[in-house]
Amino acid sequence: MNIKITSCIVLYRNDITMLQNAIKSILKTGRMDKLFLLDNSPTDELKILATDSRIEYIHNPANPGFGASHNLAIQKAMTLDSKYHFIVNPDIYFEGDVVTPMVDYMANDITIGMMMPQILNEDGTIQNLPKLLPNPFSILKRKIKKPVRAYQKFINEYELRKVPKDIIYNAPVLSGCFTLLNLDAIKKVGMYDDSFFMYFEDWDLSRRMHQQYKTIYFPKVSVVHEYESGANINKKLFKIFVNSAITYFNKWGWFFDSERKKVNMEALSQFK
């Protein structure tokens, strides 16, 4: 039985070379059946990237947002009867076959709904992206980073930094920069909530998925993420970030959220 595997990169005026690196990385495994390039740019100049028969380029200048755009590709993947679907950021690249180990691990456990690999900076250091469920103070503390000692204690727990780096575990929040979705699980819990234009949509989906399935951090393989914290340097992106944070906490609860405490305690209990 040939299990179909699909993927999607959402584009918006990205650097061509960066995109070529991402596309080459995701397509070099022979198991990738389809890569959707969902282009939210005003013009379709990036269609020149569709150089492989497995690539489907879709120009969507209305730009409904990150999650809503990925939802279009997820719907197309479901139409193709894809079982596993990768969400890939434009600034991701990797050597070797990351796809096969992740798909094989997920295929061996039907209780897994989402997975992410280890994410590295360009210098090889690890990005601490799996997290506990946040409260509003979590977001504020990560921005302020003071007082230093209290911040360090908080961030070590919140971002699970003390967990041995090679352990596979069930994390309440996974980053959306490189995510494997079990589409059978997506059919049950739903796709991205498109009320988030950008930011927090991956946290929201992780939380919904974590309620019914495992959301697995899988550091046996790694990808490089050319991460730039746009919300910290761009006023427009910071405004979008704040609006998305408000949307998230309006949905899940600000300070009174009994499920958050329970989920976080269960996550931490894995390492005792």
Order of alpha helices (4+ residues) and beta strands (2+ residues): beta-alpha-beta-beta-alpha-beta-beta-alpha-beta-alpha-alpha-beta-beta-alpha-alpha-beta-alpha-alpha-alpha
